[in-house]
Amino acid sequence: MQNAHQSALNAKHSMLDQRIASESQRPLPDQMLLAELKKQKLRVKEALAR
């Protein structure tokens, strides 16, 4: 069961990483959105470390 949870967290982490990269490539990136995405990514990373 733990592996399924970790797999889901890894997938979410990768998705957030892609969204951050995509938003960063825009001519005028939304800084508020980037900050929120980075916070979410950090929360997922912390959950993975547990």
Long-range contacts (C-beta under 8 A, 24 or more apart in sequence): 6-48, 9-44, 9-47, 9-48, 10-48, 12-44, 13-41, 13-44, 13-45, 13-48, 16-40, 16-41, 16-44, 17-41
